[in-house]
Amino acid sequence: MKPTAPASEPPRTLPVLLDRKGVSRIFGLTRVDVDRVFRALRVVSLDDSRKVYVRSADVERYIEESTTRPDQVRPIGRPAPAV
């Protein structure tokens, strides 16, 4: 028997591709942070469309990699280039 989510919590199935509004709505990010996500990730651009998308799995991975533990020092700015 498969475990099910509580009735108050809808199943979490994300679309494969998300536009800026979708990233903001689903992940609760501000416009500035959505811009940072789009600059950091590879984007999907469909022919004859001005809209660009990111893969929801990439966004989840990016947020997970950007998450620090309470005992870690939060990095500020961009990492120094490798020498």
C-alpha positions as a printed NumPy array, in Angstrom:
array([[  0.   ,   0.   ,   0.   ],
       [  1.412,   3.408,  -1.028],
       [  1.656,   6.182,   1.548],
       [ -0.642,   9.075,   0.758],
       [ -0.422,  12.758,   1.56 ],
       [ -2.776,  14.128,   4.209],
       [ -6.105,  15.35 ,   2.843],
       [ -5.206,  18.978,   3.583],
       [ -2.027,  18.723,   1.497],
       [ -2.466,  18.336,  -2.266],
       [ -0.054,  16.013,  -4.053],
       [  3.065,  17.879,  -5.164],
       [  3.403,  17.356,  -8.891],
       [  5.341,  20.144, -10.55 ],
       [  5.164,  20.99 , -14.229],
       [  8.337,  20.068, -16.112],
       [  8.889,  23.648, -17.307],
       [  8.257,  26.837, -15.359],
       [  8.23 ,  30.453, -16.48 ],
       [  9.215,  33.31 , -14.165],
       [  5.721,  33.663, -12.727],
       [  5.518,  29.923, -12.038],
       [  8.871,  29.891, -10.231],
       [  7.738,  32.83 ,  -8.103],
       [  4.331,  31.326,  -7.323],
       [  5.443,  27.749,  -6.624],
       [  8.678,  28.449,  -4.773],
       [  7.669,  31.739,  -3.127],
       [ 10.597,  33.724,  -4.529],
       [ 10.673,  37.457,  -5.136],
       [ 11.155,  38.872,  -8.65 ],
       [ 14.817,  39.621,  -7.912],
       [ 15.44 ,  36.07 ,  -6.702],
       [ 13.618,  34.617,  -9.718],
       [ 15.973,  36.657, -11.906],
       [ 18.934,  35.156, -10.038],
       [ 17.582,  31.648, -10.584],
       [ 17.131,  32.263, -14.316],
       [ 20.69 ,  33.634, -14.598],
       [ 22.12 ,  30.632, -12.736],
       [ 20.315,  27.885, -14.657],
       [ 20.092,  26.76 , -18.256],
       [ 16.898,  28.061, -19.846],
       [ 14.562,  26.501, -22.39 ],
       [ 13.571,  28.765, -25.266],
       [ 10.98 ,  27.481, -27.728],
       [ 11.019,  28.532, -31.385],
       [  9.066,  31.704, -32.143],
       [  8.392,  32.337, -28.457],
       [  9.699,  35.253, -26.408],
       [  9.111,  33.371, -23.174],
       [ 11.88 ,  31.374, -21.518],
       [ 11.508,  28.529, -19.071],
       [ 13.584,  26.597, -16.571],
       [ 13.154,  22.972, -15.604],
       [ 11.424,  22.61 , -12.241],
       [ 13.873,  19.849, -11.231],
       [ 16.767,  22.26 , -11.871],
       [ 15.106,  24.918,  -9.696],
       [ 14.575,  22.427,  -6.866],
       [ 18.197,  21.272,  -7.128],
       [ 19.456,  24.892,  -7.174],
       [ 17.448,  25.771,  -4.059],
       [ 18.636,  22.611,  -2.294],
       [ 22.286,  23.388,  -3.146],
       [ 21.789,  26.969,  -1.917],
       [ 20.377,  25.835,   1.421],
       [ 22.73 ,  25.876,   4.398],
       [ 22.562,  24.031,   7.68 ],
       [ 22.164,  26.094,  10.874],
       [ 25.825,  25.428,  11.776],
       [ 27.156,  26.634,   8.404],
       [ 28.241,  30.136,   7.565],
       [ 26.033,  31.631,   4.875],
       [ 28.146,  32.565,   1.845],
       [ 27.779,  36.132,   0.625],
       [ 28.302,  37.065,  -3.005],
       [ 29.763,  34.87 ,  -5.677],
       [ 32.422,  32.257,  -4.925],
       [ 35.984,  33.247,  -5.767],
       [ 37.208,  31.867,  -9.103],
       [ 39.373,  28.772,  -8.95 ],
       [ 43.073,  29.483,  -9.394]])
